Amino acid sequence: MGDRRSIKTKSAIKHAFLKLLQEKEINKITVSDLSKKADIGRGTFYLHYKDVFDLYEQIEDEIFEQLGSIYDASFPSEDPLNILTFIEKTTEYIYQNVEIFTLLSKPKMNVLSINKLKEFFKTKMIEELSMLRQSAKSITETEKFETTFIVSGVAGVIEEWIKNGMVQTPSSISSIIQQLLLKIEA
């Protein structure tokens, strides 16, 4: 029973936080603001988080953990369809978590940035190449730049999709990204 209540409380705090982030910068959000918005006491907030930045870090960690799981479940693979499956799962995850990912299009909010997202996926791709080759030293400069190019392009399309209000479905935007990637490969 306590676990369900704790999960529900943390969800209310997270939801209130994301709403407040749409209105003001993270360093302007107080525990009092959050407590009022989430309809909890300040003490309840402190049972779960040290401060507003701890809350944000936990949310960000959760996002990257989820994205990492999606990536790890899809790669390494010899099946070219895995890239489409990965992109579809990723865009669906972004779509389901629109509140936090909308912040990508507001860089001055001092939160999740498109650059953090790009670095995360660049690192995952380099790690995968290293694992496939059994050595990081065998990754060429060209491959590093290619990884940067691909990640930046995909992130740019996703950022544009978010900025435009996610009008296209996750499946539709995934298909567009896959078509663009296939043009690069050709």
C-alpha positions in Angstrom: 0.0 0.0 0.0 2.8 2.4 0.9 4.6 1.7 -2.4 1.5 2.7 -4.4 1.0 5.8 -2.4 4.7 6.7 -2.9 4.5 6.1 -6.6 1.4 8.2 -6.9 2.9 11.0 -4.8 6.1 11.0 -6.9 4.0 11.1 -10.1 2.1 14.1 -8.8 5.3 15.9 -7.9 6.8 15.1 -11.3 3.7 16.3 -13.1 3.6 19.5 -11.1 7.3 20.1 -11.8 6.9 19.7 -15.5 3.9 22.1 -15.5 6.0 24.6 -13.6 8.9 24.2 -15.9 6.6 25.3 -18.8 6.1 28.6 -16.9 9.5 29.4 -15.4 13.1 28.4 -15.3 14.2 25.6 -13.0 16.2 27.9 -10.7 13.0 29.9 -10.1 10.9 26.9 -9.0 10.7 26.5 -5.2 9.6 23.5 -3.1 6.7 25.6 -2.0 5.6 26.1 -5.6 5.8 22.4 -6.2 4.0 21.5 -3.0 1.1 23.7 -3.8 0.9 22.6 -7.4 1.1 18.9 -6.4 -1.2 19.4 -3.5 1.2 17.9 -1.0 3.1 19.1 2.1 6.6 20.4 1.9 7.7 17.5 4.2 6.2 15.0 1.7 8.4 16.5 -1.0 11.5 16.1 1.1 10.7 12.5 1.8 11.4 11.8 -1.9 13.8 14.5 -3.0 16.6 16.7 -1.5 15.6 19.7 -3.6 14.2 20.8 -6.9 17.5 19.9 -8.7 17.5 16.4 -7.2 14.0 15.9 -8.6 15.1 17.1 -12.0 18.2 14.9 -12.0 16.0 11.9 -11.1 13.6 12.7 -14.0 16.5 13.1 -16.4 18.2 9.9 -15.2 14.9 8.0 -15.7 14.7 9.4 -19.3 18.2 8.4 -20.2 17.7 5.0 -18.6 14.6 4.4 -20.6 16.2 5.6 -23.9 19.2 3.4 -23.1 17.0 0.4 -22.6 15.3 1.0 -25.9 18.7 1.4 -27.6 20.2 -1.7 -25.9 17.2 -3.8 -26.9 17.6 -2.9 -30.5 21.4 -3.1 -31.0 23.8 -4.6 -31.9 21.9 -6.3 -34.7 22.5 -7.4 -38.3 18.8 -6.8 -39.1 18.4 -3.4 -40.9 14.7 -3.4 -39.7 16.0 -2.9 -36.1 16.8 0.7 -36.9 13.2 1.3 -37.8 12.0 -0.5 -34.7 14.4 1.5 -32.5 13.3 4.8 -34.1 9.6 3.9 -33.7 10.1 3.0 -30.1 12.1 6.1 -29.4 9.6 8.5 -31.1 6.8 6.7 -29.3 8.6 7.2 -26.0 9.1 10.9 -26.8 5.5 11.3 -27.8 4.3 9.6 -24.5 6.6 12.0 -22.5 5.7 15.1 -24.4 5.9 17.3 -21.3 9.6 16.8 -20.7 10.6 16.6 -24.3 8.9 19.8 -25.1 11.5 21.4 -23.0 14.1 20.5 -25.6 12.7 23.3 -27.7 13.2 25.8 -24.9 17.0 25.8 -24.4 17.0 28.8 -22.0 15.0 26.8 -19.4 18.3 25.3 -18.1 17.0 21.7 -18.4 17.2 18.8 -20.8 18.9 20.0 -23.9 19.1 18.6 -27.4 22.9 18.5 -26.9 22.6 16.2 -23.9 20.4 13.9 -26.0 22.9 14.0 -28.9 25.8 13.2 -26.6 23.9 10.3 -25.0 23.2 8.7 -28.4 26.6 9.4 -29.8 28.2 7.7 -26.8 25.8 4.7 -27.2 26.7 4.4 -30.9 30.5 4.6 -30.2 30.2 2.0 -27.4 28.4 -0.3 -29.8 31.0 0.1 -32.5 33.7 -0.5 -29.9 32.0 -3.6 -28.7 31.5 -4.9 -32.2 35.2 -4.3 -33.0 36.5 -5.3 -29.5 38.5 -2.1 -29.3 37.8 1.6 -29.2 41.1 2.2 -31.0 39.8 0.7 -34.2 37.1 3.4 -34.5 38.3 5.9 -37.1 38.0 9.7 -37.0 35.7 9.4 -40.0 33.4 7.0 -38.1 33.3 9.4 -35.2 32.3 12.2 -37.5 29.8 10.0 -39.2 28.2 9.1 -35.8 28.0 12.8 -35.0 26.5 13.6 -38.3 23.8 10.8 -38.0 22.9 11.6 -34.4 22.8 15.4 -35.1 20.5 14.8 -38.1 18.1 12.5 -36.3 18.1 14.8 -33.3 17.4 17.8 -35.5 14.4 16.1 -37.1 13.1 15.1 -33.7 13.6 18.6 -32.4 11.7 20.1 -35.4 8.9 17.6 -34.8 8.6 18.6 -31.2 8.8 22.4 -32.0 6.0 21.9 -34.6 3.7 20.3 -31.9 4.3 16.7 -32.9 1.6 16.9 -35.6 2.9 13.7 -37.3 2.5 10.4 -35.5 5.5 8.8 -34.0 5.2 6.1 -36.7 5.1 8.8 -39.5 8.2 10.7 -38.1 10.0 7.3 -37.7 9.4 6.5 -41.3 10.8 10.0 -42.4 13.9 9.5 -40.3 14.4 6.0 -41.7 14.1 7.3 -45.3 16.7 10.0 -44.5 19.1 7.5 -43.0 18.8 5.2 -45.9 19.7 8.1 -48.2 22.8 8.6 -46.1 23.7 4.9 -46.4 23.3 4.9 -50.2 
